[in-house]
Amino acid sequence: MFKYLLFTALLYFISYLYYVKVSHGLGHKAEFLQLRRFLPCALLAVAPAATAQIQLTNSLLLTSMAVGIS
């Protein structure tokens, strides 16, 4: 269970840091709004694998991860 939470946190911080680096000129209020919005997205990305107790490196998930990263 710990690795699913760790991967959720990793997805959350990577997506948020990417958003901050790419979106120049936005105010702090917009950044904090996105901070809240990325958490449910990160949870929903990991929840199916955690519920089914599938390894995150399973071949069923690797293709989706490759598409998501690209």
VOPAGU-2260 file (C-alpha; in pm, 1 decimal, decimal comma):
REM VOPAGU-2260
SITE   aa  ch    i         X         Y         Z
SITE  MET   A    0       0,0       0,0       0,0
SITE  PHE   A    1     290,6     232,9      72,8
SITE  LYS   A    2     419,9     216,5    -285,7
SITE  TYR   A    3      78,3     321,3    -420,9
SITE  LEU   A    4      74,2     624,1    -192,8
SITE  LEU   A    5     429,9     705,9    -288,1
SITE  PHE   A    6     345,3     683,6    -658,6
SITE  THR   A    7      37,7     903,5    -602,8
SITE  ALA   A    8     254,3    1166,9    -434,6
SITE  LEU   A    9     510,3    1139,2    -713,4
SITE  LEU   A   10     245,4    1190,5    -982,4
SITE  TYR   A   11     102,8    1482,6    -788,9
SITE  PHE   A   12     430,1    1667,2    -746,9
SITE  ILE   A   13     551,7    1601,1   -1100,6
SITE  SER   A   14     229,0    1728,4   -1256,2
SITE  TYR   A   15     223,1    2033,6   -1029,9
SITE  LEU   A   16     587,4    2122,5   -1092,6
SITE  TYR   A   17     534,9    2082,4   -1466,5
SITE  TYR   A   18     233,7    2313,8   -1446,2
SITE  VAL   A   19     430,9    2577,5   -1255,6
SITE  LYS   A   20     724,5    2562,9   -1499,7
SITE  VAL   A   21     507,4    2581,6   -1812,3
SITE  SER   A   22     250,0    2843,7   -1704,6
SITE  HIS   A   23     435,6    3168,4   -1670,4
SITE  GLY   A   24     252,4    3484,8   -1572,7
SITE  LEU   A   25     -21,4    3327,7   -1364,0
SITE  GLY   A   26     -93,8    3461,9   -1020,5
SITE  HIS   A   27     -48,9    3270,4    -699,2
SITE  LYS   A   28    -423,4    3217,5    -669,0
SITE  ALA   A   29    -430,6    3018,6    -994,2
SITE  GLU   A   30    -134,4    2810,3    -879,8
SITE  PHE   A   31    -304,9    2719,0    -553,2
SITE  LEU   A   32    -628,7    2633,9    -735,3
SITE  GLN   A   33    -437,8    2388,7    -952,7
SITE  LEU   A   34    -261,5    2252,1    -645,1
SITE  ARG   A   35    -599,8    2130,3    -519,6
SITE  ARG   A   36    -709,3    1998,5    -858,5
SITE  PHE   A   37    -408,6    1777,6    -920,9
SITE  LEU   A   38    -462,6    1570,6    -605,3
SITE  PRO   A   39    -783,9    1395,1    -718,1
SITE  CYS   A   40    -626,7    1333,8   -1059,0
SITE  ALA   A   41    -324,5    1166,3    -902,5
SITE  LEU   A   42    -548,0     958,7    -676,3
SITE  LEU   A   43    -766,0     847,7    -966,6
SITE  ALA   A   44    -461,7     749,7   -1169,7
SITE  VAL   A   45    -340,0     508,5    -902,3
SITE  ALA   A   46    -669,7     394,7    -745,8
SITE  PRO   A   47    -756,0     119,3    -999,4
SITE  ALA   A   48    -416,5     -47,0    -962,3
SITE  ALA   A   49    -431,5     -18,4    -583,6
SITE  THR   A   50    -785,2    -159,4    -568,3
SITE  ALA   A   51    -701,5    -454,7    -793,6
SITE  GLN   A   52    -362,5    -494,5    -619,9
SITE  ILE   A   53    -178,8    -490,1    -953,0
SITE  GLN   A   54     189,1    -404,5    -961,9
SITE  LEU   A   55     251,6     -59,2   -1105,5
SITE  THR   A   56     505,1    -208,8   -1347,6
SITE  ASN   A   57     251,7    -454,6   -1492,4
SITE  SER   A   58     244,3    -470,5   -1873,0
SITE  LEU   A   59    -124,2    -373,1   -1866,8
SITE  LEU   A   60     -33,0     -38,1   -1711,8
SITE  LEU   A   61     293,3      36,4   -1889,6
SITE  THR   A   62     131,4     126,4   -2221,7
SITE  SER   A   63    -109,1     365,9   -2051,7
SITE  MET   A   64     177,6     517,8   -1856,8
SITE  ALA   A   65     378,5     569,1   -2177,4
SITE  VAL   A   66      83,4     743,6   -2343,5
SITE  GLY   A   67      22,7     957,3   -2034,4
SITE  ILE   A   68     383,5    1067,6   -2008,7
SITE  SER   A   69     405,4    1152,5   -2377,2
